[in-house]
């Protein structure tokens, strides 16, 4: 039975509130609840929501805002302080995790190109879990927070490169020419956006910064406008949104925009993660269970060890290195976005996409439990570990 979009939204958010409550009692990140809810209510569950494609199209706005806010958090001065260490940690760990993921893909009989994609999704840790389960005091004022933010930001830049390569692959013509054109379009986009921000947007912000409603409206228009311009010249909406955020990162109103847009981003991200669950093909779970659990366990058990050793080698104290490693020990929600784009571009089929999604889900569940049980978080049931 086909329901109206109004009923679908009602069902998603009412049920999400219930599932999120259960997730918090179970000391889980709420993103897990949204994906599981999609599995339950979607076409492969009780089928209360059958038009997963429409929900997915609406949810893409959440990814656009997510990339926009990630760009706004990319403060050059903060990254510059830890640039050398963060580069060593990020590039070394990414190379190791890529190789491990590639080996797992090959061992389970996947073609080399598919194994390459599996390796690439292992390179990234979750921004949502890494930051959402980090107390504000540690996030903003402690060295551990600086390490995690720096590594995650550099990983986000690597993920943008992967997205560019996939989009170039999806053009369907000469592969090298298409990928090269994507990489050339990026500096053109950055130049145009930077000039517009410097000579038009900045002046508008300076002139009307006291009118919060206007600044809020301008921030949304800037995000969606640059995203649409990027799409027009052959890049993706998500990359355009990220560039839009980066150009505003040093603006005095960046923090205001970030705080005001978070609820809007979260609204659409709930729909996005729900749509991922709704689109997940449960019937093939027996085919992907072993490789998925292998990838998830590698992320949860091996990533913390690798990060800890690299950070300690770079001079970090052992307890800081260990905590940072555990907090980065999962697969990223960026990997979900990469899996979706990989299917759209024709790089892989639904089977590999489902494998990646299932791996991410398992790693989220396991990593959340470990972090909440061992370290201070805002959602801990232990009074000694609960910190806002």
Order of alpha helices (4+ residues) and beta strands (2+ residues): alpha-alpha-alpha-alpha-alpha-alpha-alpha-alpha-alpha-alpha-alpha-alpha-alpha-alpha-alpha-alpha-alpha-alpha-alpha
